[in-house]
Amino acid sequence: MNIDDLRNRLAAEGSLVISVRACKSGEIQVSENGILKIPIQAPREKGKANQELVRTLSKLFGLPQSQIQIIRGQTTSQKLIKITC
C-alpha cells in the first residue's frame, strides 16, 4: 500500500479512517498494514504536534484542514484520523 492507494480509496469511498504514527525524522511512509508514519518536528505541547500533523495530511491529500479530524490519540504518538472529501 502507498499514498496513492490511500488517495484512491478516499476518492472512491468519500471518507477514510487511517492510523497514523508520528515519528521524529525521516519521510512519510505507509506500512504494509496501511499505517502512515509521518515525521513531526513540532513539540508535543499545546496541540502543536497535532496541528502540524493535520497540516501535513491536508497537503498530502490536497484537502482543507477542516476535513481532517483526529478521532483518537490526541495525546499519544499513535492516532486514528478521519478524512472526508
C-alpha positions, -999 to +999 in steps of 0.1 A: +000+000+000+012+035-007+000+071-006-017+069-040-037+038-028-049+058+002-059+088-021-077+064-045-096+048-016-105+083-002-118+093-037-138+061-041-153+060-006-157+097+002-140+092+036-111+074+051-101+063+086-064+057+090-039+051+117-010+075+119+022+071+138+042+102+145+079+098+143+108+122+148+126+120+115+125+105+080+100+108+053+063+098+050+059+061+048+030+037+045+035+003+062+021-029+048-009-028+071-017+008+060-004+028+089+011+061+079+043+071+095+047+109+094+077+129+107+066+156+131+090+183+142+067+204+164+069+198+201+041+179+219+028+208+238-004+228+235-015+208+204+014+220+182+023+185+170-013+177+162-017+209+143+015+201+123+001+166+116-032+180+103-014+205+081+008+177+067-022+154+060-040+184+044-012+189+019-007+152+014-044+146+004-050+181-011-079+189+012-087+217+036-077+211+072-113+212+083-118+178+066-092+161+088-102+150+123-082+133+150-107+107+163-084+091+189-049+097+202-049+135+210-021+130+234-002+100+220+020+094+190-004+069+175-036+084+162-067+074+144-076+100+118-108+105+098-105+123+064-136+132+044-138+147+010 
